Amino acid sequence: MLTIYYSFFNWNLLKPGSFHFSGLDNYSALLTNESIRTAVLNTVVLTVAVIALSVVLGLAIASLLNSEVFGKGFMRTLMIAPFLIMPTAGALIWKDTLLNPIFGLLPYLLTPFGLGRVDWVNQYPMVTVVVVEVWRWTPFMMLIILAGLQSQNPEILEAARVDGASALQAFRRITLPLVRPFIELGALLGSLFVVQTFDSIYMLTFGGPGEDTTNLPFLLYIVAFQGFSIGQASAIGVVAVIITIIVATLALRTLFSIFQVEARR
Amino acid sequence: MTTSMVGMRSKILWSVVGWLVVFVFFFPVLWMWLEGLKTEPQAASSPPTILFVPTLSEFQEVLSGDFPPFFINSAIASIASTLLVLVFGLPAAYALAIRPVKKSRDVLFFFISTRFLPFAASLVPLYLLARDLQLLDNILALILIYTTINLPLGVWLLRSFLLEIPPDLFEAARVDGAGFRHEILRIVVPLITPGLAATSLICLIFSWNEFFYAVNLTSSVAATAPLFLVSFISGRGLFYAKLAAAATLASLPVLLAGWIAQKQLIRGLTMGAVK
């Protein structure tokens, strides 16, 4: 609530006495400001790319772990590690020891393919952030989808096979509809977190180069703590809230519907 | 015979594919450990050193240097806030699950909507509040903020566990003349121990790894483990082995807790919706 209140004021922390009511100035500044449009766009691109890729990968890996393979439990244990690692630590490891153009492992491994001395973090900043975030969120999606797959009754699949359904048909007609609510839940909860991505951007690119990877939380951080413009930062916060409310409403609907299905059982 | 052989072959094939994928995902973690066990010249070599004699010297250096205070701050902030979540969350969850108050669905909705608010939105007012209360760079501010972030999650989770207790149990206890205190201590607490574990785990993960508030509200005295890692971005030159050792140590508590309590992890992450 205080955020909304401050967002109507012109207030610079470095200028005492600059606290005064400015009405909708902060908002009209937002609409015309290039930075904020870039930040909204970057937030959307980052969120959509990360969620789409991690759901697809998560579904594939969950299906693998749900089939007959050796060492399932151990595989799952190793898979969830990227999600548990401190995000700041993970981002730093990627940036300095894996992607560093001189000492990193990946450029070294990619040398035979002519991608040797690519400076991933500076040349392809958004790709780098997306890759690191997908690495982090795929295990999350996998866990939720795997739980969905395991709640499936194997006899139904067996029956379908006896009736002559191919593996692909069985997956599309039986498995997918069953795990759909789990996929939706994972995607929505995940996007609520990914919209807020701050740690890895701070560590990997610091929003740059230029504003290429500045998303809303990072822009707010810059405006509030590098520019000390509280009113404008609050207005950015309000925009972030509006975006989040849209996603959250969908997420809550899915949550409640899963709870209701559970209750009916 | 032939079908089982085909089955075996496909099992081996998919196992190989699976292990390759898992290896790719786990590799950065493995590489972090390996880098931490190298010496500085080995960690900053081109091409990268693959074979080397492991040494714990960088770990010792990190532990004997200025890292421990950061680690202790993280421990204080996350353990204290987790305990507070349990203390405040359990009564609230009880009121919503066992003896539903009026409009409890709305209350639930309101609770969780506060969790979904972007951190960015509340940063400015919280910063000003902390400044006015002289709580900037004070671990108390982080404890309070982490408690409020995790409380809605805790309430939802604990509620989902409380709902699984058969109502007959409470009936029976009440018929036997058990008091409210007895009901809580003898029935609720023992039955939702897994719930308390799941809630603690999820609170611990989120508060231990939290960076956004920590970087903005603390600077030196109350700085937490992620902030120690920030110091490696700038001005320290090439200290890759030390960086990797610090990153390993900073990630260790949550990694271990998550691995030990894998079952609780799924339930916690989905706020009790998925078992």
Interface residues (C-beta under 8 A of the other chain):
Chain A: L2 T3 Y6 A60 I61 L64 L65 S67 E68 V69 F70 G71 M75 R76 T77 L78 M79 I80 A81 P82 F83 L84 I85 M86 P87 T88 A89 G90 L92 I93 W94 D96 T97 L98 I102 F103 G104 L105 Y108 W135 T138 P139 F140 L143 I144 A147 G148 F182 L185 L189 L192 V195 Q196 F198 D199 Y202 M203 F206 L216 P217 L220 Y221 A224 F225 I230 A233 S234 I236 G237 V238 A240 V241 T244 I245 A248 A251 L252 L255 I258 F259 E262
Chain B: G7 S10 K11 I12 W14 S15 V17 G18 W19 V21 V22 F25 F26 P28 V29 W31 M32 E35 A43 A44 S45 S46 P47 P48 F109 I112 S113 F116 L117 P118 F119 A120 A121 S122 L123 V124 P125 Y127 L128 L129 S160 I205 W208 N209 F211 F212 V215 N216 A225 P226 L229 V230 F232 I233 L238 Y240 L243 A244 A246 A247 T248 A250 S251 V254 L255 G258 W259 Q262 L265 I266 L269 T270 M271 A273 V274 K275
